Each structure stands twice: as C-alpha cells, then as structure tokens.
C-alpha cells in the first residue's frame, strides 16, 4: 500500500488550485518582464528588420509600388554584381593591409573610399559580387615574354592572398563559392556570394598550369584580355606609344591557337570564360567558332562580365548588335557596365577610335536604356549587371554606389520590365550560365585529362645543360643512369 496520503479533494478543486498557481507564477516579476517587455520587443525588432525598407507598404496597404516590388525582388532573388574592383582599390590605398583601423573601421562601419562598404552593401540589398584580383598589363604590352609577366603573376598571388585573408576576417562578405549550387546556398543562408576572378590572361604568365592553380585558389572566371593583347587572344583596346588608349588593330585576328587550347581547358576545369575587354573578332571566335570551321568555340557559355551596348555608346569595350545575337544563340549573358564612358558617349575626332564622354547622359536612366536595349533585342534571359564599382572614378547620377541597387530595380519596373525579368537581370541569369558551365565541366572531366602545357622558356633557359657531364646536373644524370643499370641487372638476375 502506498505511504502517500490520499488527496480527498474533488477533481474540480484540484484543477482550480492549479490554475491559481499558474496565474500567480504569471504575475511574478520575471514573468511580467518577459511577457510585457522582452517578447514584445523581440517581435518589434523582427518586424522592423524585415520591413525597414517596406514600411510604407505596411502602413498604407499599398504593396504594388515599384519601390515595394523592387525590395521584394531583391529579398527573394540574389543580386550578383559581375565585376567589383574593391581589392585593387585596397592595394593602391591600403597596401593590402586589412587589419589596420584605417581600412577595417571604414569597411565595417561606413565611409570607405569609392563605392563599397558593409553598410552600403546592406542598404543596397546586394547578395554577391565577383571580386577582381586585377593587375594591369606590363609597361611594354607588346612583350609577351615570361620575364615580362613574372612580376604580374607574383602580384596576382598577393591579391589572391588578400582575398583569402578577407574571407577569413569577413566570412559573410567574402564567401568562397566554388560552383553555382554553393552560390545559391550562400544566398539562402544569408551570406554573400563572393568568388574571386582575374582580369586578363597576362596574369597567368603564359601558363595554363598557373591558371589551374588559380582555379584551385578560388578563381571562377578569367577575362581573356585586359587592355593589351596576349598570346591567347586580341584585346579591344590597347595603349599606343604615346600612352593613349586606342581602338586596337588585330594581332591574332581573334583567338590564337594557344587560346583555343586554353579555352578548352577552362571549359574542362569549370572556369567561366569572360569576354569583357576582348576585340570583336575574339568575341565571334569564342561564341561561334572560327570562320574556317576548324574550331567550334567555347563549349560552355561565356559571359561579358562588365560591358554595355555598342548601339547606344560606340565604345570598343561594348558589344555590337550582331554579336548580341550570338550571345542569345550561346545562352550567354551581357552584364551592363556602369562606367560613364561606356554608357554615354559621342563620336570623337581624336583619331584614337575611342568616343568622347557625353556627361549629360551619365545617369541611372541611361543604364536602364542599355539593359532594355539588350533585353528587347535578344531577350531578358541574356542581360545582367556588372558595375565595375571601385574600378571607375565616376559613376552615373543615381547609381553612386552599391546602396542604389533598389533604385535601379525600381527604375526597370517603371520602364515596364516585369518582376520575373528583373529577377533574372539581378542574378538569376548569371546563376543559370554558371550552372551550365559546371555541368559542361563535369562531363568533360570524365572524358579528358587536364591539358599538359609545354614547360616555359624561362624555366628551360634558367637550368644548366643536363647533357653536359662537367656540370653538377650532368654528374647527377650519370649517377641516375648507373643506379638504373644496377637495378635492371638485379631484376634480370632474380627473374
């Protein structure tokens, strides 16, 4: 028999007493503070963080304004800038020192020079950017030697080291994203889509193995040229002997034989081919193959990471209409540049082939015209955004920095671009192309081994004569030959 005393109270009395005890507990100071202070404050903070850009919609019940639609689009779809030069600005202004208060305080709290810092990224609802590990062409851009490129390769490694140090210090904003699937996961987890890129194959020093190593370090697209030809392809703009930027003359007539091998290896490894900065002949070769049919061009779709419409501004850095049709055929994308000289220009009589800047049209509205020209000509599946922020001194009025992206999306909606197409423009198109690049790479990696480049002349020239018995290398060769002979004799004796 249980030693506990039986409870002689009725069930109703027991229930009543329990309710009374609960009410007394609810009236305790701690419970009152939580129920009437902490919990309401949590609800208010959560609502405010979600609605801070759209409070007008909450108050007026008018959720159909272009501003409200733009905010919703940017919350639900990743905005990925195809080209941002923050890291070269850091090299020039901060010597790549990220732990000094001069840089870190401004980057984290606002006030950093030019166009990018954390508060402006957050205000602009930006979800990602391809960070450029850019280095300029050699001073003698016609010198394609390994020796001329060696300092640039070294400096590129310094920029890639900067990227990885930034990723360690600011993991939310420099999230290594090796493929399109990881990019989408980063967006869903509230992290910044942030691969690194190189801008011109002068940065690889005539070496496909160097490009493969860069890929392992996180580089996800390579622009075939900057403002100089290289052994792989022709550029759109070069520098003449007087130091002026001029429209280029053909050197290879597009993509060289070495360039074909390189692009095929980029396709195999899963590195996006970028056609910003290249000549029209190079554009056509990569998109459609050679005229004689000996090469089919890039297997995976390339991109134009930061170029605009030639029809609206005839700058050699922009994309002509006939090539835009090839962009559509290849399921590719042109990401419109915000550089004033590429969006608003007039013919020049300077003899350089570079048009003059027309300042009155350096506006957000003119950027919208470039986007709409491409979208209406070949479809909104083939246009994106490649701002060139931090790599340009001037910006369009209304697009002064990364905080202005909602204004750009609202302007597109005001011009009749649909919400669905706006979502494609800000990032969905780029993710589609990137996904196709990944799928092509997965297939090619099953079909072929990595491309084996020749040893560079620089390495060969710097080595002693292997065949000369008087050198230490020659003596080492003789030792290896004797050891091999002894090994063969032992194998024969024990066969």
C-alpha positions in Angstrom: 0.0 0.0 0.0 1.3 3.5 -0.8 2.5 5.5 2.1 1.4 8.8 0.5 -1.6 10.4 1.9 -4.6 10.2 -0.4 -5.9 13.6 -1.8 -9.5 13.8 -0.7 -10.2 17.0 -2.8 -12.5 16.8 -5.7 -11.1 17.0 -9.3 -12.6 20.4 -9.8 -10.9 21.7 -6.7 -7.5 20.4 -7.8 -7.9 21.9 -11.3 -8.9 25.3 -9.7 -5.9 25.3 -7.4 -3.6 24.5 -10.4 -5.0 27.4 -12.4 -4.5 29.7 -9.4 -0.9 28.6 -9.1 -0.3 29.3 -12.8 -1.8 32.8 -12.5 0.4 33.6 -9.5 3.5 32.4 -11.5 2.5 34.5 -14.4 2.3 37.6 -12.1 5.9 37.1 -10.9 8.3 40.0 -11.7 10.3 37.8 -14.1 7.3 36.6 -16.0 5.8 40.0 -16.2 9.1 41.5 -17.6 9.3 38.7 -20.2 5.7 38.8 -21.3 5.3 42.6 -21.5 8.9 43.8 -22.3 11.2 41.1 -23.8 8.7 39.3 -26.0 7.1 42.4 -27.5 10.5 43.9 -28.1 11.6 40.8 -29.9 8.5 40.9 -32.1 9.0 44.6 -32.9 12.7 44.2 -33.8 12.0 41.2 -36.0 9.2 43.0 -37.8 11.4 46.1 -38.2 14.3 44.2 -39.6 12.1 42.7 -42.2 10.0 45.7 -43.1 12.6 48.5 -42.7 12.6 49.1 -46.4 8.9 48.5 -46.9 7.2 50.3 -44.0 5.2 52.3 -46.4 3.6 49.1 -47.6 2.7 48.1 -44.1 1.1 51.5 -43.2 -0.7 52.3 -46.4 -1.6 48.7 -47.6 -0.1 49.8 -50.9 2.3 47.0 -51.8 2.2 47.4 -55.5 4.5 50.4 -55.8 7.6 49.8 -57.9 9.7 50.6 -54.8 8.0 47.8 -52.8 8.2 45.4 -55.7 11.9 46.1 -56.1 12.6 45.4 -52.4 10.7 42.1 -52.7 12.6 41.1 -55.8 15.9 41.8 -54.1 14.9 39.9 -50.9 13.8 36.8 -52.9 16.5 36.7 -55.6 20.2 37.2 -55.4 21.7 40.3 -56.8 25.1 39.4 -58.1 27.4 42.1 -59.4 29.5 40.6 -62.3 32.6 42.7 -61.6 33.7 44.7 -58.5 37.2 46.1 -58.0 37.3 46.6 -54.2 40.6 44.6 -53.9 42.6 46.8 -56.4 41.4 49.9 -54.5 42.7 48.2 -51.3 46.1 47.5 -52.9 46.5 51.1 -54.0 45.1 52.9 -51.0 45.8 50.4 -48.1 48.7 48.3 -49.5 46.5 45.2 -48.8 46.6 45.8 -45.0 43.1 44.8 -43.8 43.8 44.8 -40.0 44.6 48.5 -39.7 41.9 50.6 -38.3 42.1 52.8 -41.4 40.5 50.1 -43.5 38.6 47.9 -41.1 36.7 50.6 -39.3 35.6 52.3 -42.6 34.7 49.0 -44.3 32.7 47.7 -41.3 31.1 51.0 -40.2 30.9 53.0 -43.5 32.9 55.8 -45.1 35.3 53.7 -47.1 36.5 55.4 -50.2 34.7 54.9 -53.5 31.7 52.7 -53.8 31.6 49.7 -51.4 31.5 49.1 -47.6 29.3 46.9 -45.4 26.6 49.5 -44.5 26.1 50.3 -48.2 26.1 46.6 -49.2 23.3 46.0 -46.7 21.4 49.1 -47.7 21.5 48.1 -51.3 20.3 44.5 -50.6 23.3 43.2 -52.6 23.7 39.5 -52.4 27.1 39.0 -54.2 29.9 40.2 -56.3 32.7 38.7 -58.3 35.7 40.3 -56.6 38.5 41.1 -59.1 42.1 40.3 -58.4 43.1 42.7 -61.2 46.6 43.7 -62.2 47.4 46.0 -65.2 49.2 45.0 -68.3 53.1 45.2 -68.4 54.5 48.6 -69.2 55.6 47.1 -72.6 52.4 45.4 -73.6 53.9 44.1 -76.8 56.4 42.0 -74.8 54.8 38.6 -74.3 57.8 37.0 -72.6 57.7 35.1 -69.4 60.1 37.6 -67.9 57.7 40.5 -68.6 54.8 38.7 -66.9 56.6 37.2 -63.9 56.1 40.2 -61.6 52.4 40.3 -62.6 51.9 36.6 -61.6 53.6 37.4 -58.3 51.3 40.4 -57.7 48.3 38.3 -58.7 49.2 35.8 -56.0 49.4 38.7 -53.5 45.8 39.7 -54.5 44.6 36.1 -54.1 46.2 36.0 -50.7 44.3 39.3 -49.9 41.0 37.6 -50.9 41.6 34.7 -48.6 42.5 36.9 -45.7 39.4 38.9 -46.3 37.4 35.7 -46.4 38.8 34.7 -43.0 38.1 38.1 -41.5 34.7 38.8 -43.1 33.3 35.3 -43.9 29.8 36.8 -44.6 31.0 39.1 -47.4 33.8 37.0 -48.9 32.3 33.6 -49.0 34.2 31.3 -51.3 31.6 29.8 -53.7 33.2 27.2 -55.9 30.1 26.5 -58.0 26.6 27.7 -58.8 25.0 25.4 -56.3 27.1 26.7 -53.4 26.4 30.2 -54.5 22.6 29.6 -54.2 23.1 28.0 -50.8 25.1 31.0 -49.6 22.2 33.3 -50.6 19.7 31.2 -48.8 21.9 31.2 -45.7 22.2 35.0 -45.7 25.9 35.0 -46.9 27.4 37.0 -49.7 28.1 35.2 -53.0 31.8 36.1 -53.4 34.0 34.3 -55.8 37.3 35.8 -57.0 38.3 36.4 -60.6 41.3 37.6 -62.7 41.0 40.2 -65.4 43.3 39.4 -68.3 45.5 36.4 -69.2 48.7 38.4 -68.8 48.1 37.5 -65.1 48.8 33.8 -65.7 52.3 34.3 -67.4 51.7 32.2 -70.5 51.0 29.2 -68.3 47.8 27.1 -68.3 49.1 25.2 -65.2 49.2 28.6 -63.4 45.5 29.1 -64.4 44.6 25.7 -63.0 46.3 26.6 -59.7 44.4 29.9 -59.7 41.2 27.9 -60.1 42.1 25.9 -57.0 42.6 29.2 -55.1 39.0 30.2 -55.9 39.2 32.0 -59.3 35.9 31.3 -61.1 36.2 33.4 -64.2 39.1 34.7 -66.3 38.8 37.6 -68.7 40.7 36.7 -71.8 42.4 40.1 -72.1 42.6 43.4 -70.4 43.8 46.4 -72.4 46.6 44.5 -74.1 46.9 41.6 -76.5 48.4 38.4 -75.1 49.5 35.0 -76.6 45.9 33.8 -76.4 43.6 36.5 -77.8 43.2 40.0 -79.1 42.0 42.9 -76.9 39.5 45.6 -77.8 41.6 48.5 -76.5 45.4 48.8 -76.3 47.8 51.6 -75.3 49.9 53.3 -78.0 53.5 54.6 -77.8 52.2 57.9 -76.6 50.4 56.2 -73.7 46.9 56.8 -75.1 44.2 54.2 -75.0 43.3 53.4 -78.7 41.0 51.0 -80.5 43.2 48.0 -81.3 44.3 46.6 -84.6 44.1 42.8 -84.9 47.1 40.8 -83.7 45.9 37.2 -84.0 42.7 38.1 -85.7 40.7 36.8 -82.7 41.7 33.7 -80.6 45.1 32.2 -81.3 45.9 28.5 -81.5 47.2 28.7 -77.9 44.0 30.4 -76.9 41.9 27.6 -78.3 43.7 25.1 -76.1 43.3 27.4 -73.1 39.6 27.9 -73.6 39.0 24.2 -73.9 40.9 23.7 -70.6 38.8 26.4 -69.0 35.7 24.5 -70.1 37.1 21.3 -68.7 38.1 22.8 -65.3 34.8 24.8 -64.9 36.2 28.3 -65.2 33.9 30.8 -66.8 35.3 32.4 -70.0 34.8 36.2 -69.8 34.7 38.3 -73.0 34.8 41.8 -71.4 37.8 43.7 -72.9 38.2 41.5 -75.9 38.1 42.5 -79.6 35.0 41.8 -81.8 37.0 39.1 -83.6 37.7 37.4 -80.3 34.1 37.7 -79.3 33.0 36.0 -82.5 35.6 33.2 -82.3 34.6 32.2 -78.7 30.8 32.5 -79.3 30.6 31.0 -82.8 33.9 29.3 -83.6 36.4 30.2 -86.3 35.3 31.2 -89.8 37.1 28.2 -91.4 35.3 25.8 -89.2 38.5 24.4 -87.6 37.3 25.3 -84.1 33.8 25.4 -82.7 34.5 28.0 -79.9 33.8 27.6 -76.3 31.7 24.6 -75.3 30.3 26.3 -72.2 28.6 29.6 -72.5 30.9 32.6 -71.9 29.9 35.9 -70.2 30.6 39.6 -70.7 31.2 40.5 -67.1 31.1 44.3 -67.4 30.2 45.5 -70.9 27.4 47.6 -72.4 25.5 48.0 -75.7 27.6 49.3 -78.6 24.5 50.6 -80.4 23.9 53.1 -77.6 27.6 54.0 -77.0 30.1 53.0 -79.7 33.0 52.3 -77.4 35.2 49.3 -78.4 34.6 47.8 -75.0 30.9 47.4 -75.7 29.0 44.6 -77.5 27.7 45.2 -81.1 24.2 44.1 -82.0 25.4 41.3 -84.4 27.3 39.8 -81.5 24.4 40.2 -79.2 22.5 37.7 -81.4 25.4 35.2 -81.0 25.1 35.8 -77.2 21.5 34.6 -77.4 22.4 31.6 -79.5 25.0 30.5 -77.0 22.7 31.0 -74.0 25.2 33.6 -72.7 24.8 36.9 -70.9 26.0 40.6 -71.1 26.3 42.3 -67.7 25.9 46.0 -68.2 28.8 48.2 -67.0 28.2 51.5 -65.1 31.4 53.1 -66.3 30.3 56.6 -67.6 32.5 56.3 -70.7 30.8 53.0 -71.7 27.2 54.1 -71.2 27.1 57.7 -72.6 29.4 58.8 -75.4 29.6 60.6 -78.8 31.9 60.2 -81.8 35.4 61.7 -81.4 37.8 63.2 -83.9 40.9 62.4 -81.7 42.0 59.6 -84.0 42.1 57.1 -81.2 38.9 55.3 -82.1 37.7 56.0 -78.5 34.5 58.1 -78.3 34.2 61.1 -76.1 32.2 61.0 -72.9 28.8 62.7 -73.1 28.2 63.8 -69.5 24.5 64.8 -69.6 23.5 61.2 -70.1 25.7 59.7 -67.3 22.6 58.7 -65.4 20.7 55.8 -63.9 18.2 56.2 -66.8 20.9 55.6 -69.3 22.0 52.4 -67.6 18.3 51.3 -67.8 18.4 52.1 -71.6 21.4 49.8 -72.1 19.7 47.0 -70.1 16.5 47.4 -72.1 18.3 47.6 -75.4 19.9 44.2 -74.8 16.7 42.7 -73.3 14.4 43.8 -76.0 16.8 42.8 -78.8 17.7 39.3 -77.6 15.6 38.7 -74.5 15.9 39.4 -70.8 17.4 36.0 -70.3 20.7 37.4 -71.6 21.4 40.5 -69.6 22.8 41.2 -66.1 24.7 43.8 -64.0 28.5 44.3 -64.0 29.0 47.6 -62.2 32.8 48.0 -62.2 32.4 49.7 -58.9 35.7 50.7 -57.2 37.4 50.4 -60.6 35.8 53.6 -62.0 36.3 57.1 -60.8 32.9 58.5 -61.9 29.5 56.9 -61.6 26.1 57.5 -63.2 23.9 60.0 -61.3 21.6 57.9 -59.2 23.9 55.0 -59.1 26.7 56.4 -56.9 27.5 53.2 -55.0 26.2 49.7 -54.1 23.4 51.2 -51.9 21.5 52.3 -55.0 20.5 48.9 -56.4 16.9 49.1 -55.2 16.6 52.4 -57.2 17.9 50.7 -60.3 15.4 47.8 -60.0 12.5 50.2 -59.3 13.5 52.1 -62.5 13.5 49.0 -64.5 10.0 48.1 -63.2 8.8 51.7 -64.0 10.0 51.2 -67.6 7.8 48.1 -68.0 10.3 45.3 -67.2 8.4 42.5 -65.4 9.2 41.4 -61.9 10.2 38.0 -63.3 12.6 39.6 -65.8 14.0 41.9 -63.2 14.8 38.9 -61.0 16.7 37.3 -63.9 18.6 40.6 -64.6 19.9 41.0 -61.0 21.3 37.4 -60.7 19.2 34.5 -61.9 20.6 34.7 -65.4 24.2 34.6 -64.1 23.4 31.6 -62.0 21.9 29.8 -65.0 25.0 30.4 -67.1 27.2 29.4 -64.2 25.3 26.2 -63.7 25.7 25.3 -67.4 29.5 25.9 -67.1 29.5 23.5 -64.1 27.6 20.8 -66.0 29.9 21.1 -69.0 32.9 20.8 -66.8 31.6 17.7 -65.0 31.1 16.0 -68.4 34.5 17.0 -69.8 36.3 15.9 -66.7 35.0 12.4 -67.3 36.1 12.4 -71.0 39.6 14.0 -70.9 42.6 14.6 -68.7 44.0 18.0 -67.9 45.8 19.8 -70.7 49.5 19.5 -70.5 51.3 22.7 -71.3 54.9 23.0 -72.5 57.5 23.9 -70.0 58.0 27.7 -70.2 61.1 29.0 -71.9 62.0 30.9 -68.8 62.4 27.7 -66.8 64.4 26.0 -69.6 66.8 29.0 -70.0 67.5 29.1 -66.3 68.6 25.5 -66.0 72.2 24.2 -66.6 72.8 21.9 -69.5 71.5 18.5 -68.4 73.7 16.7 -71.0 77.0 18.4 -70.0 78.9 16.0 -67.9 81.0 18.8 -66.4 78.0 20.4 -64.7 76.5 19.2 -61.4 73.3 18.4 -63.3 75.3 16.3 -65.7 77.0 14.4 -62.9 73.7 13.8 -61.2 72.3 12.4 -64.5 75.2 9.9 -64.7 74.5 8.8 -61.1 70.9 8.2 -62.0 71.9 6.2 -65.1 74.3 4.0 -63.1 71.6 3.3 -60.5 69.1 2.4 -63.2 71.6 0.0 -64.8 72.3 -1.7 -61.4 68.5 -2.1 -60.8 67.9 -3.6 -64.2 70.8 -6.1 -63.7 69.3 -7.1 -60.3 65.9 -7.7 -61.8 67.4 -9.9 -64.6 69.5 -11.9 -62.1 66.4 -12.7 -60.0 64.0 -13.3 -62.8 
